[in-house]
Amino acid sequence: MVIGGGPAGMMAAGRAGERGAKVILIEKNDTFGKKLLVTGGGRCNLTNYEPDVRKFTEKFGETGKFLFSAFSQWGVRETLGFFHRRDLETKVEEEGRVFPISNRADSVLEVLTDYLKEGNVTILSGIPVKEISVSRNKIEAVHLENGRKIYGRSFILATGGRALPETGSTGDGFTWLEKLSHTITPSDPSLVPIAIKDEWVKEMQGVSLPGVKMTIIQNGVKHLNRKGTILFTHFGISGPTIINMSKVVGGLLKNGEVVISMDIFPSLGHGELNAQLQTLLKKQSNRKIKNVLRAILPVAALEPIVFHLSGVDPEKFCNNIKREERMALINAFKNVPMSVEGLLGPEKAIVTSGGLSPLEVDFKTMRSRIFPNLYLVGDILDIDRPSGGYSLQLCWTTGYVAGNSAVEKEK
């Protein structure tokens, strides 16, 4: 029995069915894959192209040490092979992110739906699970909200965390596991966009800036920097780079105010920028600086911010720009500060932190160390991971291993 029809649950049920087991998949939503359909902006970032298992697990930080055995059984190569054999063509984009060529998450969902059909998996949708019952130190049955009680030999819990609760991830599994004496760390938004106080940021809604460097600063101390793409929104900033920095920002906010500094030209030093700006000002000496600066800036929307930060009059002619003003413009290029208001809530989070302690799971099989017939997969696990396909790969891997192991145990 598999509880939860997300990516991990569907993979687990499909693999168990493929091996000949009698499988029931229970999903409280009327349809499967609600969260899958919104991943990657609806395009489904299904994994990250790093076939080396050791290098891949390093991306999960300290918790990566738990994952090596599972990823050695079913990693990136096996995942891509699975989808390719089922006629889903993929492409690799920036930072190794893998997407279906169709750019449609429902293409991935179709593959998984067919996989369930091939394995003759019985599907119960639109029926929430109320509780899980135990007998003689084993999971015995699940009790459904409609009063039905279903017995099973092996149970796979794939109910997800608390991110995007409108998709069904409302933390039900955490409640059941705590009742079953498992250890649950409280969850907070982990991979999530960041709200900014500065009004000019919100006025840039829809603008995307590639190749900028973002540095997290608190009390004058630099804590983390990352280079990549930033997306300005109606509430602040988002994009892969920002989302992967959000957990650090959230931790620092508990101790006071946080500023994120943007370097528009991270590959150029002050000297190089000075030389470029001098050349430009000489060539355009009879024009106003406001009509010239756009030749350097990646987007015109940055012009008023740079003039504001530098204090340079945009109406001034280039041949009247003094050295101090030129250096002020360069400093503005290299340091655009944004005051953090906070992190968006779990309803906007890609991943929430917290969940089931990995110490209570045997990752060779994904079996609970407390209940020998309970398997635990996907976002229910307290595993750190960055944005970029790592969350879905965690689901594919743990789901496959659990589905395979549950059947192996029965045989």
ZIJOVEN-V80205 format. One record per residue. N is the residue number from 1. PHI is phi in degrees with one decimal (NA if undefined). Layout:
n:N phi:PHI
n:N phi:PHI
//
This chain:
n:1 phi:NA
n:2 phi:-115.6
n:3 phi:-107.1
n:4 phi:116.3
n:5 phi:-102.2
n:6 phi:-89.2
n:7 phi:-57.2
n:8 phi:-66.2
n:9 phi:-64.9
n:10 phi:-66.0
n:11 phi:-65.5
n:12 phi:-63.2
n:13 phi:-64.6
n:14 phi:-63.3
n:15 phi:-67.4
n:16 phi:-63.2
n:17 phi:-65.2
n:18 phi:-60.6
n:19 phi:-87.1
n:20 phi:95.3
n:21 phi:-77.8
n:22 phi:-85.0
n:23 phi:-122.1
n:24 phi:-116.7
n:25 phi:-112.3
n:26 phi:-108.8
n:27 phi:-132.5
n:28 phi:-74.1
n:29 phi:-74.9
n:30 phi:-70.8
n:31 phi:-130.9
n:32 phi:-88.0
n:33 phi:67.6
n:34 phi:-59.6
n:35 phi:-71.6
n:36 phi:-57.5
n:37 phi:-70.3
n:38 phi:-105.7
n:39 phi:-69.0
n:40 phi:59.3
n:41 phi:64.0
n:42 phi:87.5
n:43 phi:-98.1
n:44 phi:69.7
n:45 phi:-79.8
n:46 phi:-77.5
n:47 phi:-168.6
n:48 phi:-124.4
n:49 phi:-79.1
n:50 phi:-138.9
n:51 phi:-65.8
n:52 phi:-71.1
n:53 phi:-60.9
n:54 phi:-64.7
n:55 phi:-65.2
n:56 phi:-66.6
n:57 phi:-68.4
n:58 phi:-62.4
n:59 phi:-67.7
n:60 phi:-93.9
n:61 phi:63.7
n:62 phi:-61.0
n:63 phi:-76.4
n:64 phi:-61.6
n:65 phi:-63.6
n:66 phi:-76.4
n:67 phi:-92.6
n:68 phi:-57.5
n:69 phi:-64.9
n:70 phi:-67.9
n:71 phi:-70.2
n:72 phi:-68.7
n:73 phi:-80.3
n:74 phi:-151.6
n:75 phi:-115.4
n:76 phi:-64.8
n:77 phi:-58.0
n:78 phi:-66.2
n:79 phi:-63.6
n:80 phi:-63.7
n:81 phi:-61.8
n:82 phi:-58.6
n:83 phi:-73.0
n:84 phi:-65.4
n:85 phi:-63.0
n:86 phi:-102.1
n:87 phi:66.3
n:88 phi:-97.3
n:89 phi:-80.1
n:90 phi:-127.1
n:91 phi:-139.7
n:92 phi:-106.8
n:93 phi:-113.4
n:94 phi:-50.4
n:95 phi:62.4
n:96 phi:78.4
n:97 phi:-71.8
n:98 phi:-104.4
n:99 phi:-128.2
n:100 phi:-66.8
n:101 phi:-59.5
n:102 phi:-67.5
n:103 phi:58.9
n:104 phi:-129.8
n:105 phi:-64.5
n:106 phi:-68.1
n:107 phi:-65.6
n:108 phi:-69.8
n:109 phi:-61.5
n:110 phi:-61.0
n:111 phi:-61.7
n:112 phi:-67.8
n:113 phi:-62.9
n:114 phi:-65.0
n:115 phi:-61.7
n:116 phi:-65.0
n:117 phi:-65.1
n:118 phi:-59.8
n:119 phi:-88.7
n:120 phi:54.3
n:121 phi:-74.6
n:122 phi:-79.2
n:123 phi:-111.7
n:124 phi:-118.0
n:125 phi:-113.9
n:126 phi:72.3
n:127 phi:-130.1
n:128 phi:-69.7
n:129 phi:-85.3
n:130 phi:-89.6
n:131 phi:-160.0
n:132 phi:-120.5
n:133 phi:-108.9
n:134 phi:-122.2
n:135 phi:-145.7
n:136 phi:55.3
n:137 phi:61.2
n:138 phi:-132.2
n:139 phi:-69.9
n:140 phi:-103.9
n:141 phi:-162.2
n:142 phi:-115.0
n:143 phi:-106.6
n:144 phi:-89.3
n:145 phi:-61.7
n:146 phi:-83.1
n:147 phi:94.2
n:148 phi:-75.9
n:149 phi:-120.9
n:150 phi:-119.1
n:151 phi:-90.3
n:152 phi:-154.5
n:153 phi:-95.8
n:154 phi:-130.9
n:155 phi:-131.0
n:156 phi:-117.1
n:157 phi:-98.1
n:158 phi:-134.4
n:159 phi:-90.2
n:160 phi:76.4
n:161 phi:-98.1
n:162 phi:-120.0
n:163 phi:-75.8
n:164 phi:48.9
n:165 phi:-58.6
n:166 phi:-66.5
n:167 phi:-88.7
n:168 phi:113.6
n:169 phi:-84.9
n:170 phi:-112.3
n:171 phi:81.8
n:172 phi:-57.0
n:173 phi:-61.3
n:174 phi:-62.9
n:175 phi:-62.3
n:176 phi:-63.6
n:177 phi:-66.4
n:178 phi:-63.2
n:179 phi:-66.0
n:180 phi:-92.7
n:181 phi:72.9
n:182 phi:-83.3
n:183 phi:-95.2
n:184 phi:-119.1
n:185 phi:-86.1
n:186 phi:-54.2
n:187 phi:-100.2
n:188 phi:-134.1
n:189 phi:-57.0
n:190 phi:-114.3
n:191 phi:-102.9
n:192 phi:-154.3
n:193 phi:-62.6
n:194 phi:-119.2
n:195 phi:-84.2
n:196 phi:-118.5
n:197 phi:-74.8
n:198 phi:-62.5
n:199 phi:-65.1
n:200 phi:-61.3
n:201 phi:-63.1
n:202 phi:-69.2
n:203 phi:-69.8
n:204 phi:-94.0
n:205 phi:-47.1
n:206 phi:93.7
n:207 phi:-80.9
n:208 phi:-115.4
n:209 phi:-120.8
n:210 phi:-84.8
n:211 phi:67.7
n:212 phi:-95.2
n:213 phi:-109.5
n:214 phi:-112.5
n:215 phi:-122.7
n:216 phi:-89.4
n:217 phi:-128.7
n:218 phi:-138.2
n:219 phi:53.2
n:220 phi:80.1
n:221 phi:-101.1
n:222 phi:-83.4
n:223 phi:-106.2
n:224 phi:-162.9
n:225 phi:-136.1
n:226 phi:-142.9
n:227 phi:-111.9
n:228 phi:170.0
n:229 phi:-100.6
n:230 phi:-121.5
n:231 phi:-117.3
n:232 phi:-85.2
n:233 phi:-129.1
n:234 phi:-70.4
n:235 phi:-111.2
n:236 phi:162.2
n:237 phi:-133.4
n:238 phi:-148.9
n:239 phi:102.4
n:240 phi:-54.1
n:241 phi:-62.4
n:242 phi:-66.3
n:243 phi:-59.6
n:244 phi:-73.8
n:245 phi:-98.4
n:246 phi:-65.0
n:247 phi:-65.5
n:248 phi:-65.2
n:249 phi:-60.2
n:250 phi:-59.5
n:251 phi:-65.9
n:252 phi:-70.2
n:253 phi:-60.4
n:254 phi:-68.2
n:255 phi:-108.4
n:256 phi:139.7
n:257 phi:-71.1
n:258 phi:-128.2
n:259 phi:-119.0
n:260 phi:-110.1
n:261 phi:-99.4
n:262 phi:-106.2
n:263 phi:-101.0
n:264 phi:-71.3
n:265 phi:-125.8
n:266 phi:-65.7
n:267 phi:-85.6
n:268 phi:-117.5
n:269 phi:-82.4
n:270 phi:-60.3
n:271 phi:-64.1
n:272 phi:-64.7
n:273 phi:-64.5
n:274 phi:-61.7
n:275 phi:-65.0
n:276 phi:-63.8
n:277 phi:-67.1
n:278 phi:-60.0
n:279 phi:-60.4
n:280 phi:-64.9
n:281 phi:-64.8
n:282 phi:-68.5
n:283 phi:-67.5
n:284 phi:-112.8
n:285 phi:-59.1
n:286 phi:-95.8
n:287 phi:-107.4
n:288 phi:-74.9
n:289 phi:-59.5
n:290 phi:-66.3
n:291 phi:-91.9
n:292 phi:-111.3
n:293 phi:-60.3
n:294 phi:-63.5
n:295 phi:-70.2
n:296 phi:-98.9
n:297 phi:-68.1
n:298 phi:-66.7
n:299 phi:-140.0
n:300 phi:-63.1
n:301 phi:-63.0
n:302 phi:-79.9
n:303 phi:-54.8
n:304 phi:-61.9
n:305 phi:-67.7
n:306 phi:-64.6
n:307 phi:-65.0
n:308 phi:-65.0
n:309 phi:-67.8
n:310 phi:-83.9
n:311 phi:77.6
n:312 phi:-81.8
n:313 phi:-72.5
n:314 phi:-65.2
n:315 phi:-85.8
n:316 phi:-74.5
n:317 phi:-77.4
n:318 phi:-57.9
n:319 phi:-73.7
n:320 phi:-108.1
n:321 phi:-73.7
n:322 phi:-83.1
n:323 phi:-59.1
n:324 phi:-61.4
n:325 phi:-70.4
n:326 phi:-63.3
n:327 phi:-67.4
n:328 phi:-65.7
n:329 phi:-63.7
n:330 phi:-65.0
n:331 phi:-61.8
n:332 phi:-68.5
n:333 phi:-60.9
n:334 phi:-90.8
n:335 phi:-149.8
n:336 phi:-106.7
n:337 phi:-80.8
n:338 phi:-132.1
n:339 phi:-85.8
n:340 phi:-76.1
n:341 phi:-89.5
n:342 phi:162.5
n:343 phi:-92.2
n:344 phi:-69.0
n:345 phi:-78.2
n:346 phi:-60.3
n:347 phi:-68.0
n:348 phi:-112.9
n:349 phi:-78.1
n:350 phi:-76.3
n:351 phi:-140.7
n:352 phi:-107.4
n:353 phi:-77.7
n:354 phi:84.0
n:355 phi:121.6
n:356 phi:-72.4
n:357 phi:-60.3
n:358 phi:-64.8
n:359 phi:-65.6
n:360 phi:-100.2
n:361 phi:-130.3
n:362 phi:-88.8
n:363 phi:-75.0
n:364 phi:-71.9
n:365 phi:-127.6
n:366 phi:67.8
n:367 phi:-86.8
n:368 phi:-64.0
n:369 phi:-83.3
n:370 phi:-103.7
n:371 phi:-118.8
n:372 phi:-67.8
n:373 phi:-115.6
n:374 phi:-117.3
n:375 phi:-119.6
n:376 phi:-129.5
n:377 phi:-139.2
n:378 phi:70.3
n:379 phi:-70.9
n:380 phi:-72.7
n:381 phi:-84.7
n:382 phi:-84.5
n:383 phi:-125.2
n:384 phi:-73.3
n:385 phi:-159.9
n:386 phi:-83.4
n:387 phi:-75.3
n:388 phi:126.4
n:389 phi:103.7
n:390 phi:-72.7
n:391 phi:-65.5
n:392 phi:-67.5
n:393 phi:-63.9
n:394 phi:-59.5
n:395 phi:-66.9
n:396 phi:-59.8
n:397 phi:-67.4
n:398 phi:-66.0
n:399 phi:-63.7
n:400 phi:-61.4
n:401 phi:-61.7
n:402 phi:-65.2
n:403 phi:-61.2
n:404 phi:-69.2
n:405 phi:-68.1
n:406 phi:-60.5
n:407 phi:-70.4
n:408 phi:-59.9
n:409 phi:-65.0
n:410 phi:-66.5
n:411 phi:-72.9
//
